[in-house]
Amino acid sequence: MTKAEVAANIAAETGLSQTQAQKTLTTVIDKITKTLKKDGRFALFGLGVFAVVKRAKRQARNPRTGEPVTIKAHRAVKFKPAKTLKDAVN
């Protein structure tokens, strides 16, 4: 599902205009991003927890050429789904 489709569903279910729904969705995504940058963790009850994790520098291989490649240390976002979400999917 794309961001536009999510916004369309929000608009249909809430009675908001398409523009208002897109603005609301964009605001939520921006808030999650800013919170992750600042605090490194964002929990949303019923959905799950987004957390920033540190990845160490490591060696990998270029799948096309087979040459060794060094991947530098970086931060990544990890998501752990809530129990209610896992139960709903299963």
C-alpha positions, 0 to 999 in steps of 0.5 A, a space after each residue: 500500500 502506498 502513502 497515497 492509498 493510505 491517505 485515501 483510506 483515511 479520508 474515506 473513513 474519517 470524512 476528511 478531505 484528501 488534502 487534509 488526510 495527506 497532511 495528517 499522514 505526512 505530519 505523523 511520519 515527520 513526527 516519527 522521524 524527528 523523534 527517532 533522530 532526537 530520542 532514538 525510540 518511538 512506540 505506538 501502542 497497538 502498532 509497535 516500536 521503532 528504534 535506532 540501532 548502531 550497525 558496526 563496520 563490516 566486510 561484505 561481498 559485491 554480488 556482481 563481482 565477488 569483490 570484498 566491500 567494506 560497509 561503514 558503521 551506520 545507524 539504522 531503524 529497527 521495527 518490533 511489532 506489537 503483540 496485537 499486530 502480530 496476533 492480527 496478522 496470524 
